[in-house]
């Protein structure tokens, strides 16, 4: 049975989702009151739990009503993307009042807490993590030691601004010509930036999913299965490639021994950055990156979960950590995770 305070949070969230005009400060204060007697890490666990099921939507926070280029709200609780979910949870966990929450989320989202489009922490490895070192400690190396890998990318912000499209402008009640003028001004502001190298340590997936060598009999059985798929005339070329790819991934998962000792070192409530070293996105956004997703590590009944705003499931969800990351064992780009712990 829910306590009175938990009922209040649930009611506030349901009202907000059905009525966007509902004051977000009420939700903030309800979450703060519900978790006020917990440690900071326990607050992260509980606040994020209360937000499970919230809808996913990409890029729905901005600089507020006074923003020049992006007038989306400074904060909201009715929908999240991966980063705004993490930011919101952490900001609430660090706050004693709804006013301090606003200050905290601005400090997390913007360099020095100064709200503007060009000071927003757009890139996790270049902006978000370095500009929040006062809040977060990178503990990746303490988890993996000598087997820690390093993800490096040259992030070209100037090119990223130049590649911006008209939908980057989220100013209401202006015509397309005015939006285009603002877009050109935004691109001009991007000229101040130079390409910079960003790097961060990560835990390779291969150290979590340690590969075992299958028996010769199993290898032969798999070779026969591949041949059977390749010669199956009922399959289209696309279906054949998909089936072979899934078969190989299933085999890699089956051949894995989970490094539980390593997983046990990842603290509950820590921030997980999904790492793609030197991820080549120039064709689409003008620059490379090396972090593609963010979420929280949550431990429940001894099992580690990845709690995140999922674009595929369109909601904030929990999934077992190993189940989520096993899907990427044969990925050509996703290679591991970076772990941040809140300083207390």
N, C-alpha and C positions, 0 to 999 in steps of 0.2 A: 504494500500500500504506500502511495506517495505521501511524503511529509507535506505540511502546508506550504513551505517555501518551494519545494519541488513542483507542487501543483501550480504555484504562482508562475514559475518559469515556463512550464508547459503551456499554461493558458496564455501567457504573454507572447510566446512564440507563435502559437496558433492564431492569435488575433493579428499579429504583425503580418503573417503570411497572407491572411485573407484581406488585410487592410493596410496597404503601403503607407497610409498617412499616420498610422499609429506611431507614437513617439518611441524612437529606438532607445532613448535614454532609460525608459521603463524596463526594457529587456536587459539592458546593461546592468542596471541596479539590481534586478531580480537575480541575475547570474552571480553578481558579486555577493549579494546577501546569502544566497544558497551555499556558497563555498567559503564564506568568510573565516570559518574555523579550521580550514584545511591548510596543509603546507602548500607551497607554490606548485610543486609537482603534482600533488593530489588535485589541486585546482585545475591544472591543465587536463588531467585525466577526466575529471567530472564535467568541466565545461564542454570539452570536446564530445563527451558522451551525450550530453543534453542536446547537442547540435546534430547528432546522427540523424540521417534522413533528410536534412535540409537540402533544397534543390541546388544543383550545379548550374552556374552560368559564368561565362568567361568575361573578365574585364569589366565588372560592374561597379567598381569603386573609382573615384576620381578626386578632383580637387574641390569638390563641393560647389555651391551656388556661385561662389566668387571666382571659380577657376576660369582661366583664359581659354584653354583648349579642351579640357575635360571636366564637364560640370556634373558628372555622376557623383553620388554621395561620398562623403569622406569615410563613412562606415555604414554597414547595414547587416541585418541578421536574417533576411529572407532568402538569400542566395549567396553562394561562394564559388570562387575558383580555388585551385590548390593553394596558392600563396595567400589569398585574402582569408581563407579558413585558418591557416596557421597564424597569421598576423592577428586576427581577431581573438582567437583563443588565448594567445600569449598576452595580448594587451589587457584582456579582462582579468587573467590570472594575476597580473602585476598591479591591478588597480584596487583602490579602496572605495572610490566613488565613480559615478558616471563621468564627472568632469576630468578626473585623473585618467580614465580610460581614453578619452579623446586625445589627451596629451601623449599617452603611451603609444596609441596606434599611429599617431602622426610621427612620433620619433622612430618607430619601427619602419614605417613606409617611406619616410623622406629623410634625406641626409640632413642631420642636425635639427630635424623636426620642422624644417622650413618647407611649407607646402607650396609646391609648384611642379609643373610637369617635368622640367629638366632636373629637378632635385629628387624626383621619385627614384626609389631603389628598383629600377626596372630589371637589372640583371643580377641573379642570385650570387654568382661567384665574383662579380666585379663590384657590385653595389651593396646588395642586401646583407651579405655575410660580413664583409669588411666594415661597413658602416654601423653594424650592430654588435661589434666585439665587446662593448661594455655590458651587453646582455647575455651573449652566448659564448661558450667555450667550445672550440673544436676538439673533440675527444677521439677522433678517428684513429690517430696514431696509437693512442693508449689501448685501443681495442685490438689492432692488428699488428703493431710493432713493425718488424722489418719487412713484412709482406704488404705493407701499405703501398698503394700505387698513387700516382700523381696525375691529375687531369689538367691539361694546359690548353688554353685557347686564346687566340687574339680576338678580342671583342672590339668591333669597329662601330662605335656609337654614331659617328657622323654618317656612315653608310646606312645604319639602321634608321636614323631620322629621315634620310633622303628616300628610303624605300617606303616611307609611311604613306598610307592610303587615306582617302577622304573620311573613312569611317573612324579614323583615329580622333577626329574632332567630334566631341560629344557636347557641344554647346546647343542648348535648346532654342527653338523659335528663331532660327536664322536660315536664310535661303542657301542654296548650293553655292552660289557665287561667293557669299560671305564665308562659307566653310572653306572654300578653296583658298581664299585670301589668308585665312587663319592657318591652313595647312602649309602654305608657303612661308609664313612667319615662323611656324614651328620648325620647318626644315632649316630655315636660316639660323635659328637658335642652336640647331644641332651642329653647326659649323665650328662651334667652340671646342668640340671634343676631338681627341686624337685616338687612334687605335691603341689599345692597352692589352698587355698580357694579363690574363686572370688564371690562377691555378688554385687547386684545392686537393687535399688528400682524399682518397676513397678506399673503401673495402671492396676488393674485386669479388664479383659473384662466384668465381671459381674457388675462392677460399671459404665461402659459405656452403656451396654445393660441391663438395670434394668429389672429383670423378673417380669411380672405381673401374677396373678393367673387367669387362664381361668375359665369360668363358668362350672358347672357340665355337662351341655348339650354339650359343646364343648369337654370336656374330654371323654364323652361317644361316641361322634361321632368319635373321634380319635381312641379310643379303637376298635371300629367297623372296622375302616379302617385298623388298624394293623392286626386284625384278618383276614380281607379279603386278605391282602398281604400274610400273612403266609399260607393261604390255597389255594393260586393261583397255581395250578399245572402247569401252562404254564411257570412259572419262574424257572430258575435254582437256586441252593442254593446260588450261588454268587450273582446273580441278585436280589434275594429276600433280602439278607442282605444289598445290596447297596440301594435298594428302601426303606427299613425300615429306614436305617441310614439317607437318604436324607429327608424322611418324618419327622423324629424326629427333624432334624436340622431346617427344614422349620417351624415346630411348635415352636421351641425355638426362632426363629427370629420373628415370629408373636406375641409371648408373650412378646417381648421386648419393653420397653419404652426408647428411646435414652436420655441419660443424656446430654442435649445440653449445660447446664451450665458448665459442666466439659470440653466438647469438645472446648468450646469457650476460655478456658484457655490455650489451646495448641497453641503456637505462630506459625504463618506462618514462614517458613524457618528453623524451628527446625529439629533436627535429631531424627528419630524414630528408636529405637532398639526393635526388636521383641523378646519377652522373653519367653523362655521355661525353667522353673526352673529345675535344675539338670537333664538336658536332657541326657538320657543314650545312648551314642554312642560308648561305649567301644568296642562293637563287630566289628564296622566298622573302627573307627579311633583311638582306644586305650584310649579314655578319654571321660568324660562327658563335656557338655557345658551348658550355660544358655542364649545365644543369637544366634538366627538362621538366622536373616535377618536384613537389614538396609535400610532406605529410608528417605525421606524428607516429612514433613508436609507442605502442600501448601494450602493457603486459596484463593479461587476464588469466587467472588460475594457472599461472606458470607458462602460458603460451604467449609468444610475441605476435602482436597484430600490427598491421599498417593501417592507420586511420587517416583517410584523406578525402578530399573533394574529387570525386571520380568523373572525368568527362565521358567515359563509356557508360557508366551506370547512372549518370545525371543526378548524383546525390552524394552526400557525405556518408561514407560507408566504412565498415571494418572488414578486413580480409587478413587471414593468417599471413604473416610476413613471408614465410617460405613459399606459400601458394602464390602470392602475388609476384614475387621476383623470379620464381622458377619459369615463368612465361618468357623471360628474356634471356635464358641461358644461351641461346644461339643467336642473339641479336648482334648485328654488326655495329651497333652504336652504343647501346646501353650496357655499361660495363661494371657498375657497382653503386655503392651508396656512401655518402658523407654523413657524419653524425655530429650534431651540435647539442650541447647540454646547457640548460639555463644556469647562469651563475646565480647563486643564492647567498 
